[in-house]
Amino acid sequence: MVTPPMPSERIVLYGAEGCHLCESAREVVVAHLRARAAAGRPVAGLVDVDIHSDDRLLRAFLETIPVLAAGDARLELATSPSKIRSFLDAALDRALDAALDGATPRGEAAS
């Protein structure tokens, strides 16, 4: 089986230290990324951002953490495991489709 390329997409989890909802969301994200990798599906890196590190982030996300972001897509109040998995699948598969659309097969010139 050929492993699909890793999209340049990264997943950002906005949260706060000590937030049990954020920790639960992180566990779901990590488990789902591992499952995707094991199935040969594309994955991306996970970046944790503490909203207390920036006043703008604190104002934007204080009442909606945990927040997942990938590119322009965002999932606020990311507390449902099924919604988290759906969000990740959509974001990563969209990134893979975009990467494949821009790829030129070896030996062929781009038009």
N, C-alpha and C positions, 0 to 999 in steps of 0.2 A: 504494500500500500504506500502510495506517495503522500507524504505529509504536505498539506497546503502551506503556502508561504504565510509567514506571520505578518499580519497587517501592521502598518505603521501606527495604527490606532493605539491609544493607551486608555485605560479605564482609570478614572479619578474618583475616589471615594472621599467626599467632604463629610467630616464628622467632628467629633470632639472627644477629648480624652475622658474616659469614664462613662461614656454614653453606651449603655448596654444595647440599644437598638443599632448603633453604628457597628459594634463588635459582632452582633448577629448578622448584619448585612455583609460584613467583611468575610465571615465564615462561609456564607452562601456563595459569594463571589469567588473566593479561593477554591472551594469545592467544585464549582461549575467550570472554572477555567481548567482545573486538573482533569475533569471528566472530558472536556472538549479536547484537550491535548491527548489524552489516552485514546480517543476515538479518531485521532488524526485530523481534527478540525482546527482551524486557526485560533490562536489565542493572542492576548496582548498583556503587556505589563500592567500591574496595578500600582497606582500611586495614592498614598494616603495623605490627605491634607487636613490639618486641624484648623477649623474655622477661627479659632482664637488667635491664630498667627497673623491675621489681617482684619482690620476693622471693617473693610468692605465685605469680606466674606462673612464675617459675624453678622452684619446687618442683613445680608442677602439670604443666609441659610439658617439662622438661629432657630427658626420655628419649623424648618422643613428637613432637618437632618434625620437620618442619613440621606445624602444626595449622591447619586451616581451620575457621572458625565462621561460621554465619549463623543469627541468632536463637538458638533452643535447640539447633540441630543442630550437630554437630561431627564433623570427619574428622581423626583423629589419624594420624600417620605418612603424611601426604598426599604419597606419592612416586609413585603410579601415575597417569599422565596420564588414563587412562580412568576411574579412580575419582574423580579431581578433576573431570573434566568432568561425570560423572554427579551428583556432589554439588552442583555449581553449578546444573545444570539443575533438579534437584529443588528446591533452595532457592529459586531465582528464579521458577520456575513456580508453586510453592506460594505465594510472596509475591504474585504476580500474581493468582492465583485468589482469595486473601483480599482483595486490593484491589478486584477486580471484584465480589465478593460484597457488599462494603460500599458499592458505588457506587450512586447513585440516578440513573437517566436524567434528562436535562434535561426540565423541564416536568412531571415527576411528583413527587408528594410522597412522602416516606418514610413507611412505615406503622409 
